[in-house]
């Protein structure tokens, strides 16, 4: 029997299809094991910055990801909302777009269980991305190098029987400027939710999953599918959790506010 868990809403962001570091197979497997009424793709799903580079090409595994989306829409009636991010800014000429039960938008207002959440990728609150694109792309090159180094380092660790260790996450938590940037990013989004008199904000962009409160404002970040392999899910009671994907073959295990999905066919 195929294990499928139902959530009214699932939010994914920062998959970066086209980047060699995208965990495309994992996110595709994840989607094969969930059913949802509404799937929000919150930016940087396709990495146009990487695909424009020489030697980069669209692969079958990227097509397979979108085939799963089509099946979700056709067989389950899933509504798909694709929120444009900075790495998929090539969608600007299409926004807003709607056909059948898929739409492409710059942002989205999610209303559920009497609460209202503003859904945005988050790059509009990043001055570097918005006003200094050349510097953002330079930073993207540095991050890509760090991911490559991380891959090499963890290959060595695996040979020694040691567990996975994220260099980029370590940098984020240790470098003062990175910690400050994340904090300022979150504060700006919370201010926006307050100004709009909303209950919460749902974003991505900084590759840092979160489920927390700033006063009365619920701050949610769906993380990424490059390293963290995380998603946001809303259950039928309107409660939000962060799900972390793991390749072990066990069913969904709840662990308080965070859950782990061991994707499998049982």
N, C-alpha and C positions, 0 to 999 in steps of 0.2 A: 504494500500500500504506500502511495506517495504521500509524504508528510507535507501538508500545506497549512500555514497559520494565517488566520484572517485578521486584518486590521482595516478599520475604515480609512485611515490615512497613512501613507508611507512617504517619507521625504528622503531623497538622495541628492547629493551634490558632489562636485569636484571628482568626477570619475576620470576625466582627462583622456577620453578615447583618442588615440593617435600618439600618445606618449608611451614610450617603451616601459614606463614604470606603472602604467595603469593596470589595475588588477581586474581586467575585463572579464575573465572567466569566472572569478569569484562573485562579482556583482550579478552576472548573468545567472549563475547558480542560485544566488540568493533570491532573485526575482522568480525563479521557477518553483520556489518553495513557499511563496506567500501569495495570498489573495488580498486585494484591497479595492475599495470603492474609488479611491482617489490616490493617484501617484503623482507627487510633485518632484520634478527634476529641477533642482534649484541651482542651476548655473554651472558652467565649466564641465558640462557633460562631454562635449566634443572639444578637444584641445586644438583649436585652429592655429594657434601660435606654433605648435609643434608640427602640425601637418603641412604648414607652409615651408618648413625647412627642407633643404635638399636631401633626397634619399628617403624621406618619410612617405609612407603610403597607407591607404586604407586597407585593413585586413579583414579576413573572413570572420574573425572573432568579434570585430566591431559590428559587422552586419548581423551576426547571431544575437547580439544584445538587442538590436532594434526589432528583430524577428520576435523575440520574447515580448516586447512591448506591444507589437501588433496582435499577438495572440491574447494578451491580457485585455486589450480593447475589444477584440472580436468575440472571444469566448466568455469573458467575465463582465464585459461592459465597463471596464475600468476607465475612469476619466483621467487623462494625462495632461498635466499642466507643466509646460517647459518654460522655466524662468531664465531669461538670457543672463549669462555671466560675462566676465571680461575676456576669458579665453575663447568663448564662442560668440564674440562680438560681430562675426560675419552674419548673424541672424538679425542685425539691426534693420536691414531692408525688409524683413518679413514681419516685424513686430508692429501692431498686433496681428496675429493670424489665428484663424480657427477653422477646423474642418472636422466634421463628425465629432468625436469626443476627445480630440487633441487640440490644445491651444498653445501658442507661443506668446509670451508676454514679458514685459520688463519687470513687473512685480504683480503680486496677487494678494487679495484679501480673503483669508480663510475664516469662515464662520462655522463654528461647531460647538454644540452643547452650551449655547448662550454666550460663548466667548469669541473674540475677534483677534486674529493674529495677522500681522503684516508680514508677508513672505517676500524676501528680497535676497538676491545672491550676496549682496553686501559690498561689492566693489565700489559703489558710488560713495561710500563713506571712507574710502581709501584714497587719500590725496595723491599718493604715488601713482596708483593705477589710473586715476581719473585725469590728473594734470601732467604727469611726467611718465608717459607710456614707455619711453625709451629706457628709463631707469627701472621700471617694472619688469621689462623684458630682460634687462641685465640681471635683475634679481632672480628671474625665472631660470636663467642659465646657471646661476650659482646653486639654486635649489635642485636643478636637474643633476648637476655634478655631485651634490651631496647625496642624492638618491643612488647614483651610480656607485659612489664610495660605500654607501650603506650596504648595497647588494654584494659587493666584493667582501666587505668585512663580515657579513653574516654568512656568506658561503664558507669562510674560514671558521667561524664559530660553529656552524653545523658539523663540519668535519671533526671538531673537537667535542661534539656532543653538547654544546652549549645552546641555550634558547635564543630566540630572535631578540635583537637589541636595536632600537631605532635611534640612529645618530641624529636625524633631523629633529625628532621630538625632544631629544636631550638638549640640542642647541636652543630650541624654542624656550625650554624651561630654565636654561642657565644664562643665556645672553640677556642682559638687562634691557637692551633696546627692544628685543623681540617680546619680552614679557610686557613691557610698557605699551608696545604697539597693540597687542591683543587686548589689554585692559582698556585702552582708549577706544578701540574699535567697538568693544562691547558697550561701553558707556555711551557712545554716539548713537548706537542703535536703540538703546534703552530710552534715550532722550527723544528719539523720533516716535517711539511707541507712546510715550507720555504725551507728546504734543498732539498726536492723533487720537488720544483718549482710547487707546486699545489695551487689550489684556496681555498681549505678548508680541514677540518678534521671532521669526524663524529665518535663519540665514545659513550661509556656508562661508566660502572664500578663504578663511584663514586655516582650514584643515585642522580644526580643533573642536571636536564634539563637545557639546555642553547641554545641560538641563538644569538651569538654576534660576533663582529669583533675585531681582534687584528691586527691593521694596515690593510693590504690587505687580511689577512687570515680569512676566515669564520670558526668560531669554533661552532660546533653543538654537543649537547649531548642529547640523547634520554631519559634520566632520568631512571625511573624504574616503575615496577608494584607490588611494595610492599607497598609503601606509596604514592608516587607522582602521579602514574597512568598517565604517559605521553608518548607521541609518537612524533616522527618527521615525518612531511609530506612535500612532494614537490608537488606544484601545477603545472598545465600545462604550466605556464609561467616560470617555473624553480625557483620560490620563495619558501623559506623554512619557515615553522611555527612549533611551538610547540602546540600540542593538549593535553588538559587535560580532562580526562574522568570524567563524573559526572553521577550519577544514576537517576537524574530527567528525566522525559519523555518529552523531547522537541527535536527538530531537531538541527542540527549542527549550532552553533552560532559563527560568526567570531567576534573577538575582537582585531583587529590590528594584531600584530605579533603573538599573542597567541590566540588559539581558544579553545572552550569548546565543547566537544561532549556529548550531552545528549542522550545516546543510547536508542532507542525506536523503536517499530513498530507502525506506525501511520495509 
